[in-house]
Amino acid sequence: MARTARNPLLAAALALTVVAAACAAWAGWSWYAAAHDDAADFAKTRDRVLAAGTQAVQNMNTLDHRDLRRGLDTWEDSATGDLRTQLVDGRAAFEKQIQEAKTVTTAKVLSGAVTELDDRAGRASVLVAVRITVTAPKGEPARKESRMLGQLTRTDDGWKLSALGQAPVGDTADR
């Protein structure tokens, strides 16, 4: 032991080994804690909700009279609950209205955010800014930017819209 204490190279090597072991232990513990943190799972769920919500809002604001069946099928596939029931029940009347108008409506999502997420209950809310372009048979395309609020419900097929409406604009407080 006396020889180890007097050899500075051996002492430095021992000290570096202890520091390296401590760093490895800390890194391992940090990795384990991060891998088992509920926040990471919640963030993944939030990302899935945002992707599903923005896609569904885009789907619900896109429709081409030349391929009406596929467009309305996409609407129904994007929805669940009462919203889906309303779409199915009103489909025939809506088909007739769109065929007579001969319009093409496209939507582009500008931004979106999850405003509420209850993973345990399987409910979420999104706010989506969207640019909607309506092209009639004659005339220039009309563009409108809109903010929409969507309610999503988790289904066996993933997150789907259960309600959709315009977001209030301006001061909505009661006076």
Secondary structure, 3 states (H helix, E strand, C coil): CHHHHHCHHHHHHHHHHHHHHHHHHHHHHHHHHHHCCHHHHHHHHHHHHHHHHHHHHHHHCCEEHHHHHHHHHHHHHHECHHHHHHHHHCHHHHHHHHHHHCCEEEEEEEEEEEEEEECCCCEEEEEEEEEEEEECCCCCCEEEEEEEEEEEEEECCEEEEEEEEECCCCCCCCC
